[in-house]
Amino acid sequence: MDSYLLDWANLLLRWLHVIVAIAWIGASFYFVWLDNHLLKPQAPDLKSKGVDGELWAVHGGGFYNPQKYMVAPADLPQHLHWFYWESYWTWMSGFALFALLYLFNADTYLIDKRVHDWSAPAAVAGALGFLAGGWLIYDQICRRFGRKADGAIGNDGVVLGLIAVVIAAAAWGASQLFAGRAAFLIVGATMATMMSANVFFWIIPGQKQVIADMRAGRPVDPVHGQRGKQRSVHNTYFTLPVLIAMLSNHYGMLYQHEHNWLVLIGLMLVGALVRTWFVKRHKGVNAWPLLVVVAALLAALITWLAPRPAASSAISSGTSSTASAVAAAPVAPAKVSFEQVSKIVHDRCLACHNAALAPKRIQFHEPQLIEQHAAEIYQQAVVQKTMPLNNATGITDEERAALGRWFKER
């Protein structure tokens, strides 16, 4: 029952996380698009009201006319819509899911003793340290290198360059401490924390201060808008790298690679370039060469990570004939028996997939169940090599090869 309820909690939290993330990212995409498509108003009444840009659009049978004021309308409306709960709920639901799956099961999901052998409390502290430390370092970069002496925004190119170095270092560091799958997730979660913290600590407080000053008749300091815009731009370019980091941790061919941190950096770079393409396209700039670069990077990654054909290894099934006969012609490996497969599954898989404990309702405690889930065994243990998780039971390459041959011989 505990496993059953845990699966429901996992599903519902994941569903909530995806829903609110779609709302947040959708709003981000829309407003970046809107900012780059607004036109200078021609109507005298709009100019007199202080409208700096407008756009006519049609959607769902209705016509829309969004207008942007550089500061604010003279008569500030009492009711304003704020886009921030989408961000907060994305982070809160994501952290709840992270805690449920990874922090509460650190021995299984965070720790891979082949990577780094440490205790569960230390691994949990390390994971939380990445989230908090990543935000603090990022924030200090923006504070120290992103402002001029008068407090206005400085050279954001320097800031983005330093942020890229920090994220690359985080990818390398996480891959040296955590299981590959957890490392990818932690780096993505670290960037997502930066994004949500930008909204919570800078963008929304700055907007509220501007509104409070306007309602009170005080002069509005433009630095609040400048700082909020800076963090909003960062969030724009973080979006797709975060998404690819979160999605890629489901693919063992990526996070189990010897240089998985370089794989992750490559994927996030592709994400940043795709987002740049969107932004430039919205501005009317010819950005198609960026997609050529993206295609080249993806082709290089796919080629680099492609599985190499391995020499077939025979599984001994009896005594050979004479030594001269062996030397004269290679002996075809014997067919893998179900008994061999059953023993491998019993030794390497049954600890988790049994009658009492069955992640994703997959069980192997009876012969027919092994046959029933043969495709899953082949995909997870042979092709992707994601199971056993972090190779906790010590399955060997020979055993994986035997499972693969059995599946193909069925």
Secondary structure, DSSP 8 states (H G I E B T S, - for coil): -HHHHHHHHHHHHHHHHHHHHHHHHHHHHHHHHHHTT-B---SHHHHHHTEEEE--EEETTEEE--EEESS--SS--S------HHHHHHHHHHHHHHIIIIITTHHHHT--TTT----HHHHHHHHHHHHHHHHHHHHHHHHHHSB-TTSSB--HHHHHHHHHHHHHHHHHHHHHHS-HHHHHHHHHHHHHHHHHHHIIIIIHHHHHHHHHHHHHT----THHHHHHHHHHHHHHHHHHHHHHHHHHTT-HHHHTSTTHHHHHHHHHHHHHHHHHHHHHHHTT---HHHHHHHHHHHHHHHHHHS-----------S----HHHHHHS--------HHHHHHHHHHHTTTTSSSS--GGG---SSHHHHHHTHHHHIIIIIIS---SGGGTT---HHHHHHHHHHHHH-
